[in-house]
Amino acid sequence: MNFWLLFQGFGLGASMIIPIGAQNAYVLNQGIKRNHHLTTATICSFLDVFFISLGIFGGGAILSQNETLLTAVTLGGIAFLSFYGYLSFKSAFSHSTQSETATSKNLRGKRAVALGAIAVTVFNPHLYLDTVVILGSIGGQFEGQDRIAFALGTMMASFVWFYTLSVGAAKLAPTLSKPRVKQGIDIAIAIMMYVIAFLLAKELATNHW
């Protein structure tokens, strides 16, 4: 196996996954709540593996060449990010005590958390634009074992990052779950979601006008 391509895939995959996005925000929040956070990290990682595989082994070209599909994905992503931003703002100003946070945690069962993880992955436009299109176009340039090595590297980056974020947030939960700190995190996440949605809308408008 070409370990240089493995590390190259890991580095490039990490650069796509680590920047704050809907997936990271969700994993972080579940880690802070210690509410099925490992399940959340697992689902996000395996879904990333699926879409990375789809991109590197053929699906990336299909998506990047289909302007209608790419536009639909982007519009759906803008709507989703805007809604997620709204929920984060609502969360920031609707609970100011740790007891309320604990109650909210108890209301979310494993199924609800799992569905949330699926939603922030599947309805995340950056998943398609970054992992499928960009990683797919780069990985598609390699052949045979080299392509597999590059793909494995990108997949490893996803597992390492999401489990590190999830476990780290859980370990720091006593600090991160303090009302003021949690409120600040929610506000920062909301602003980031709206910024990403705005940039996507701006790029979409530029490409169509």
Steps between C-alpha positions, in 0.01 A plus 500: 500500500618851421521657847581843354161504326340369820638797696416736214141377506490536879624858487267604221206322661567673831517841327152436358343360817648707784368851407186577700185372333166344583652157569765634734252721682266206557777265616630773733157560654432132555843464657435789738168342599661153515188387321584200277805695383694192388199386297495843337870484416461149358207591275670815366821306434337211317284733291812694407665171398202423277503837325879514473490157337224619269707801395839335461368193321280675245219706652695826519513543124127436469412765758748762378380467139130515586431870550133448589581244769781716639265802513232295678753377756623856560147642540408222739818564693431873528154429640634239742786719626261792551264280700789356703617856571152590620493198732841596642386857568182365658704265718732783604220716634244242615694317772705683754528239772676166513186331626321595178791366299482172692127476432560562131762225503259250652238572235729395214523125470752301299272484196445876494873565537579252220244661269650840578847374409368364171323829425804724564702274271262430212362857484843659531603651162867503598490123524425483127706797388810414704514126558317381188598755235843623612635182661336300223669699225840472670469135599367411157837591349664201667476139390476167677678475837592870493135601485416262785787641712381858441140405581600322823693808610200729454274252682743472793495879534123490546512236775791663684342846492143413598604269786754754625241778490233285664717360780673835555168683535376234745817532710467879508123487554512642858652819358333512159153434641505805727207723393710796381754282321229289336316812394817637343557173312142498371526861381834432329356194326191693388710781354724249322200319349361827364840605364540167318143525366568855378824399326325209331218728384751757374693234308179359355386845387840575345496176302151562363524868411 
